[in-house]
Amino acid sequence: MVNRLLHLHSPFRIFFISGLLTLAALFGAYAWLGPAGVLTAVILIGVEVMFSFENAIINAKVLSGLSRFWRTMFLTVGIMIAIFGMRIVFPIVVVALTSGLNWGAVINMALFDPRQYAHALEKSHIAIAAFGGMFLTMLFLHFFFSTRRKYLWIKFIEGPLQDVSRPWSYIVLAVAVLLTISFLPGNPEPFKTAEAGLAGMLTYVIIHGIIWLLGKRQRRSGSSRRLKTGLAGLAGFLYLEILDASFSFDSVIGAFAITNSVPMIALGLGIGAVWVRSLTVFMVRRRTLNAYRYIEHGAHYTVGILAAVMLGGIFVDVPQYIAGGGILLISASVMASLIAAAQPRAAARAG
């Protein structure tokens, strides 16, 4: 019994640390703010997991190609970056850069004037939305224009995209999207949108280019390793962290609708991020992506919805639950995968 619980693929072992940290966080929230603090923390954890569920699926695809060392880095250093870097430091950096205030003033504002800090973060929304939205748009288009995919889920959408695919098709279409949203009438800051969106696109291209080149060099060197090591592993690790940042933008801003307490937001979203990391490891060790052939498709459709929500938020106030509703698409992709897997077995029994 004990051996089963401690087995490498055991859900108990994979999620134990997440559960332990959650209990500690809820205890801290109760000691600080009482039952209301616990409720707020639970809601924030739920929001982070819901908004980042597709992130776990895409992370699993990348992580499965990294060496054991870089997987360990993802679970240790990566978690620290996710909690403190992306959900505490990064928003402060964004506010400092876009408001012209120095770091000390922004940190003071975050701790002692959270309403003003939330307002300053909201004013930075266009740059954040353009960068994250275009990074995710590149991810979405790259997947569906790829001719390497063995399975098509929604064929009337995915089939034509594969038919017209060329090596740079997804980049050309992404540029067209960026130009459209940047200079569409009603955009209050077209040049800031174009600048931040281009930065998001270039970040995606550069990171993917590095991963591809270093992976190619590793293969040419005659290495028998299938998993990325060295600089290729580092590039994959950095890609995962940037991907996490892109997914965290909306949850950080949306969290201020739940509470104005920056420490509470960091606590709730940070613990949620730990659960997402554990879910990623669970999928890698259980080979979930192999078992559910359409789950990647569902995750990337959800990425497309999140990108559209972020870019649409430049013009109108888009309800956050629309992005969170992407979990329904992932659920549908899991059901479709189960049905597809059952068909050959049913045919074999009938034969």
C-alpha positions in Angstrom: 0.0 0.0 0.0 2.8 2.4 1.0 4.8 1.5 -2.1 1.8 2.3 -4.3 1.4 5.7 -2.7 5.1 6.5 -3.1 5.3 5.2 -6.7 6.7 7.7 -9.2 3.3 7.8 -11.1 1.1 7.8 -8.0 -1.3 10.8 -7.8 -0.7 10.9 -4.1 3.0 11.5 -4.6 2.5 13.9 -7.5 -0.1 16.1 -5.7 1.1 15.7 -2.1 3.2 18.9 -2.0 0.4 20.9 -3.7 -2.1 19.7 -1.1 0.3 20.4 1.8 1.1 23.9 0.6 -2.7 24.5 0.1 -3.4 23.5 3.7 -0.6 25.8 4.9 -1.9 28.7 2.8 -5.5 28.3 4.0 -4.3 28.1 7.6 -2.3 31.3 7.0 -5.3 33.0 5.4 -7.5 32.0 8.3 -5.0 33.3 10.9 -4.7 36.6 9.0 -8.3 37.3 7.9 -10.5 34.6 9.4 -13.1 32.6 7.4 -13.4 35.4 4.8 -9.7 35.0 4.1 -10.1 31.2 3.6 -13.0 31.8 1.2 -11.0 34.4 -0.8 -8.0 32.1 -1.0 -10.1 29.2 -2.2 -11.7 31.3 -4.9 -8.3 32.7 -6.1 -6.9 29.1 -6.3 -9.9 28.0 -8.3 -9.6 31.0 -10.7 -5.9 30.3 -11.3 -6.5 26.5 -12.0 -9.5 27.2 -14.2 -7.7 29.9 -16.3 -4.5 27.8 -16.6 -5.8 24.3 -17.1 -4.9 24.5 -20.8 -1.5 25.7 -19.7 -0.9 22.5 -17.9 -1.7 20.5 -21.1 0.6 22.6 -23.3 3.3 22.5 -20.6 3.1 18.7 -20.5 3.8 18.5 -24.3 6.9 20.7 -23.9 8.0 19.1 -20.6 7.8 15.6 -22.0 10.7 16.6 -24.4 13.0 17.9 -21.7 15.6 16.0 -19.7 15.1 14.9 -16.1 17.3 17.8 -15.0 15.1 20.4 -16.7 12.0 18.8 -15.4 13.3 19.1 -11.9 14.2 22.8 -12.6 10.6 23.3 -13.8 9.3 22.0 -10.5 11.7 23.8 -8.2 13.1 27.0 -9.7 10.2 27.3 -12.1 7.6 27.3 -9.3 9.5 30.1 -7.5 9.5 32.1 -10.7 5.8 31.4 -11.2 4.8 32.5 -7.7 7.2 35.3 -7.0 8.3 36.4 -10.4 5.2 36.2 -12.5 2.5 36.9 -9.9 4.3 39.5 -7.7 7.4 41.0 -9.3 6.2 41.0 -12.9 3.0 43.1 -12.4 5.1 45.6 -10.3 7.7 45.8 -13.2 4.9 46.5 -15.7 3.4 49.2 -13.6 6.8 50.8 -13.0 7.6 50.8 -16.8 4.3 52.1 -18.0 3.6 54.6 -15.2 7.1 56.2 -15.0 7.1 55.6 -11.2 10.2 54.1 -9.5 10.2 50.7 -8.0 9.9 51.9 -4.4 6.8 53.9 -5.2 5.1 51.0 -7.0 5.9 48.5 -4.2 4.6 51.0 -1.6 1.5 51.5 -3.7 0.9 47.7 -4.0 1.2 47.2 -0.2 -0.5 50.2 1.2 -2.7 51.6 -1.6 -4.0 48.5 -3.5 -6.9 50.3 -5.1 -4.5 52.8 -6.8 -2.2 49.9 -7.7 -5.0 48.0 -9.3 -5.9 51.1 -11.2 -2.3 51.5 -12.4 -2.2 47.9 -13.5 -5.5 48.3 -15.3 -3.9 51.3 -17.2 -1.2 49.0 -18.3 -3.7 46.6 -19.6 -3.3 47.4 -23.3 0.4 46.6 -23.4 -0.1 43.5 -21.3 -3.0 42.3 -23.5 -1.2 43.0 -26.7 2.0 41.1 -25.7 0.2 38.1 -24.1 -2.5 38.1 -26.7 -0.1 38.0 -29.7 2.2 35.4 -28.0 -0.8 33.1 -27.5 -2.1 33.9 -31.0 1.3 32.6 -32.4 1.0 29.5 -30.3 -2.6 28.9 -31.4 -1.9 29.4 -35.2 1.4 27.5 -35.1 -0.4 24.4 -33.8 -3.3 24.4 -36.3 -1.2 25.3 -39.3 1.2 22.4 -38.5 1.1 19.5 -41.0 2.8 17.2 -38.5 -0.3 16.5 -36.5 -1.5 12.9 -36.9 -5.1 13.5 -35.9 -7.7 16.2 -36.8 -10.5 16.9 -34.3 -12.8 19.5 -35.8 -11.9 18.6 -39.4 -13.8 21.3 -41.3 -11.6 23.9 -39.4 -8.3 22.1 -39.1 -8.3 20.4 -42.5 -8.3 23.6 -44.6 -5.7 25.2 -42.4 -3.4 22.2 -43.0 -4.1 22.3 -46.7 -3.0 26.0 -47.1 -0.1 25.7 -44.6 3.3 26.9 -45.6 6.4 27.3 -43.3 5.6 30.9 -42.4 1.8 30.9 -42.8 1.1 31.3 -39.1 3.5 34.3 -38.8 1.9 36.0 -41.8 -1.6 35.6 -40.4 -0.4 36.7 -36.9 1.0 39.9 -38.5 -2.3 40.5 -40.2 -4.1 40.1 -36.9 -1.7 42.5 -35.1 -2.0 45.2 -37.8 -5.8 44.9 -37.7 -6.2 45.3 -34.0 -3.5 48.0 -33.8 -5.1 50.3 -36.3 -8.7 49.4 -36.0 -10.8 52.5 -35.2 -11.5 52.5 -31.4 -8.1 51.4 -30.3 -7.0 54.1 -27.8 -3.3 53.3 -28.1 -2.5 51.9 -31.6 1.2 52.3 -31.5 1.6 50.8 -28.0 -0.5 47.9 -29.2 1.7 47.3 -32.2 4.9 47.6 -30.2 3.8 45.2 -27.4 2.2 42.8 -29.8 5.3 42.7 -32.0 7.4 42.0 -28.9 5.1 39.1 -28.0 5.4 37.7 -31.5 9.2 38.1 -31.6 9.5 36.4 -28.2 7.7 33.4 -29.5 9.7 33.2 -32.7 13.1 33.6 -31.0 12.4 31.0 -28.3 11.0 28.5 -30.8 13.9 29.2 -33.1 16.4 28.5 -30.4 14.7 25.3 -29.3 14.6 24.1 -33.0 18.2 25.0 -33.8 19.7 23.6 -30.6 17.6 20.4 -30.9 18.8 20.0 -34.5 22.4 20.5 -33.4 21.9 17.9 -30.7 20.6 15.4 -33.3 23.5 16.2 -35.7 26.1 15.6 -33.0 25.0 12.0 -33.0 23.5 12.2 -29.5 21.2 9.2 -28.7 19.2 11.3 -26.3 15.6 12.0 -27.4 15.2 14.5 -24.6 16.5 18.1 -24.8 19.5 18.8 -22.6 21.9 21.7 -22.2 21.0 24.9 -24.0 18.1 23.3 -25.8 16.7 22.3 -22.4 17.3 25.8 -21.1 15.4 27.3 -24.1 12.5 24.9 -23.4 12.5 25.9 -19.7 12.4 29.6 -20.7 9.6 29.0 -23.1 7.6 27.4 -20.3 8.1 30.4 -18.1 7.1 32.9 -20.8 4.1 30.7 -21.5 3.1 30.8 -17.9 3.5 34.6 -17.9 1.1 34.9 -20.9 -1.5 32.7 -19.1 -1.1 34.6 -15.8 -1.8 38.1 -17.2 -5.6 37.9 -17.1 -5.8 36.0 -13.8 -3.6 38.7 -12.0 -5.7 41.5 -13.3 -9.0 39.7 -12.8 -8.0 38.8 -9.2 -8.5 42.4 -8.2 -12.2 41.9 -8.8 -12.1 39.4 -6.0 -9.8 41.2 -3.5 -7.6 44.3 -3.4 -5.1 42.6 -1.1 -1.9 42.0 -3.1 -0.4 39.5 -0.6 -3.7 37.5 -0.7 -3.7 37.6 -4.6 -0.1 36.4 -4.6 -1.0 33.6 -2.1 -4.1 32.4 -3.9 -2.7 32.6 -7.5 0.7 31.2 -6.3 -0.9 28.1 -4.8 -3.0 27.7 -7.9 0.1 27.8 -10.0 1.6 25.0 -7.9 -1.5 22.9 -8.7 -1.1 23.6 -12.4 2.6 22.5 -12.2 1.6 19.3 -10.4 -1.1 18.6 -13.0 1.5 19.1 -15.7 3.8 16.4 -14.1 0.8 14.1 -13.7 0.1 14.3 -17.4 3.7 13.7 -18.4 4.1 10.7 -16.1 0.8 9.2 -17.0 1.3 10.0 -20.7 -2.1 11.7 -20.8 -1.4 13.3 -24.2 -0.9 9.9 -25.8 -4.1 8.5 -24.2 -6.3 11.4 -25.2 -5.6 12.1 -28.8 -7.7 15.3 -29.0 -6.8 16.9 -25.7 -4.0 19.0 -27.2 -6.6 20.3 -29.8 -9.0 21.3 -27.0 -6.2 23.1 -25.2 -5.1 25.0 -28.2 -8.7 26.0 -29.1 -8.9 27.4 -25.6 -5.6 29.2 -26.1 -7.2 30.8 -29.2 -10.2 31.9 -27.1 -8.0 33.4 -24.4 -5.9 35.2 -27.0 -9.2 36.6 -28.5 -10.4 37.7 -25.1 -7.1 39.5 -24.3 -7.0 41.3 -27.7 -10.7 42.0 -27.6 -10.2 43.5 -24.1 -8.2 46.3 -25.8 -11.5 47.6 -27.2 -14.3 46.4 -24.9 -14.7 44.9 -21.4 -14.8 41.2 -22.1 -16.3 39.1 -19.2 -13.6 36.9 -17.7 -15.8 33.8 -17.5 -15.6 33.5 -21.3 -11.9 32.7 -21.1 -12.6 30.4 -18.1 -15.2 28.6 -20.2 -12.5 27.1 -22.3 -12.4 24.2 -19.9 -15.7 23.0 -21.5 -13.8 22.7 -24.8 -11.1 20.7 -23.1 -13.8 18.4 -21.6 -15.3 18.0 -25.0 -11.9 17.0 -26.5 -11.5 14.4 -23.7 -14.9 12.9 -24.5 -14.1 12.9 -28.2 -10.8 11.2 -27.4 -12.5 8.5 -25.4 -15.1 7.9 -28.1 -12.4 7.6 -30.8 -10.4 5.2 -28.7 -13.4 3.0 -28.1 -14.4 2.6 -31.7 -11.5 0.2 -32.8 -12.2 -1.9 -29.7 -15.9 -2.0 -30.5 -15.1 -3.0 -34.1 -12.8 -5.7 -32.9 -15.4 -7.2 -30.6 -18.0 -7.0 -33.4 -15.6 -8.8 -35.8 
